[in-house]
C-alpha cells in the first residue's frame, strides 16, 4: 500500500508540474467577443514618455486576427488612436508586426507569427538611437528573423502617451487572451532575460528598477486593478475585459532581485 501511495503521489506531482508548464500565466484577460465583451475591450496604463530605447513582454493566446485584422497586443499612443509604438498582427494571423513612429517615415517590421489557440510569450526590444536598428523580437524565448516592411527615417517620436493593452481607443481589438504585459522604458532587455520571461519568470524579477508598467491582468474585480510597475496607478478600462484564470508557473507577487 505504501509503495502504491508513493506512486500515486509521484503521478499527481508530474500532472501538476505539467499543468504549470503548459499554462504560463496565473490569470489573463479575455478581449473581443470570443473571450471578452466586444470591440471596445481595452486596458490603459498611466502616461509615459517614450525613450529612445524600450522593451515589452506579454503572454498571448490568439483566437483570430482581431479587429481590422491587426489584433493589438500592446500599443503606446494617444487616447484618440495615434500610435507611437505597437505590437500587433500584420493584417493576417501569419504575421506579427512591430512598429515605431518616426517623424518622417515610421519603422515597420514583421516576423512569422506563432500558432493560434495556444499560449505564447513575445518579447520586443528596440534601440531607436539609429534608423538602421531593427527590433529584436523573441517568441517563446527564441529570437526570430525580422523582415523590414518600412525603414524608419527622421527622428524618433517621444510623445507622452498611455499604454493600451488589447486595442487602441477601441480600434484593432485583440481576439483572445493576454497576460503579464510589461513595459521597460529606456531599457533593452538581453536575450537571456527574454528567455527567462518565456520560461515563466515574473517581470517583477527582470530589471525591476526600469519596469515602468506591469499589467498582470488579474482583474480581481471588474475594472478594479492596479499597475504593478513604478506608477502603481489605477488602470483604466474601456469595455469589460473578462478574467480568464490559469495556473501559475510562479506565484505572484515576487520580490524583485535587482537588475
Buried (B, 14 or more C-beta within 10 A) or exposed (E): EEEEEEEEEEEEEEEEEEEBEEBBBBBBBBBBEBBBBBBBBBBBBBBBEBBBBBBBBBBBBBBBBBBBBBBBBBBBBBBEBBBBBBBBBBEEBEBBBBBBBBEEEBBBBBBEBBEBEEBBBBBBBBBBEEBEBBBBBBBBBEBBEBBEBEBBEEEBBEBEBBBBBBBBBBBBBBBBBBBBBBBBBEBBBEBEBBBBBBBBBBBBBBBBEBBBBBBBBBBEEEBEBBBBBBBEBEBBBBBBBBBBEBBBBBEBEEEBEEE
